[in-house]
């Protein structure tokens, strides 16, 4: 099954988050290649691979896995962290919300209230 066929079966919000995650994953892969051998980054990429699979398959655990991956990026790949789309922090919620300003949270909440 191709990425496009996965996305066609997903709810819109999840499909958008999956697209953002795939872009971020590519950034992480490029970062890891530039850094060289690093066990922590290898584990991060493996966790990210699981996240992409979980999201594509609508696993009930993808939100938790997404929070773990984003937190690991923040700690282990700070150069990539600057490229994390704020939408992903809102989408995964939980501990990821700590990385959003109060103004960003209010804006995301107002947008959702209009839906």
WOGILIN-V527343 format. One record per run of one state. SS is the DSSP state (hx for helix, st for strand, lp for the rest). FROM is the first residue (numbers start at 1). TO is the last residue. If there is no record, write none. Layout:
ss->[SS;SS]
from->[FROM;FROM]
to->[TO;TO]
This chain:
ss->[lp;hx;lp;hx;lp;hx;lp;hx;lp;hx;lp;hx;lp;hx;lp;hx;lp]
from->[1;3;9;12;36;39;57;62;77;78;82;86;93;94;100;102;115]
to->[2;8;11;35;38;56;61;76;77;81;85;92;93;99;101;114;115]
